[in-house]
Amino acid sequence: MTAAQQLFPPATLTAVSRWRNPLLLWGGFVVVHLWLGFLNLFGPGYPLNDVTSVYKYWIDGGIVAHFWVGIDGPWVYPVGAIIPMLLAHLSYPIAAAIAGFPAVELGAGLYGGSWLALVMLLNAIALGVITGWGRRFDRLAAGWWWVAFLTLLGPIALGRIDSITVPLALVGVSLIATRPRAAAVLLTAAAWVKVW
């Protein structure tokens, strides 16, 4: 038996190699997002309140009353933050078309579901970029770390404006060395949504 086999018995190596499976990572990503989405929509304390009450109110004010926060009056965020909030509103038809979408999400609550779908899409793109779309086994650990971090952070990981800027920043940081201009655009866009 070699020294490496003594340190890392075959059973240990098999368990470690399972975690290097990109399909397992993507499955974990989906499960975590569905679980956190469920907690956001139905969990105690209603953690999605900022999105469904405040963000939706700002967008409704712009669409109905033609008063856009950050443009027609003072606001707490950079003006770019209105874009993801508006995208969540414009994606109502997509969220409504999802088979099996909970009936409680119809009407005003549909904004919350649309927001969660937008965040999951951005997070999926970020996970794809940081893991090389599953082709870079050396990057899967970073993907697992992020999925674990989202899990530990809980519902707030998806229910704030920061959940839009984090995937932009992750992709931007991933591209700094190879595509600095694209990284600068993404990091600037993230700063125009929420300055950390």
Helices and strands as residue ranges (DSSP letters): H 3-7, H 10-18, H 22-42, H 49-49, I 50-55, H 56-64, G 79-81, H 82-90, H 92-97, G 103-105, G 107-109, H 110-130, G 132-134, G 137-139, H 140-153, G 154-157, H 162-175, H 180-193
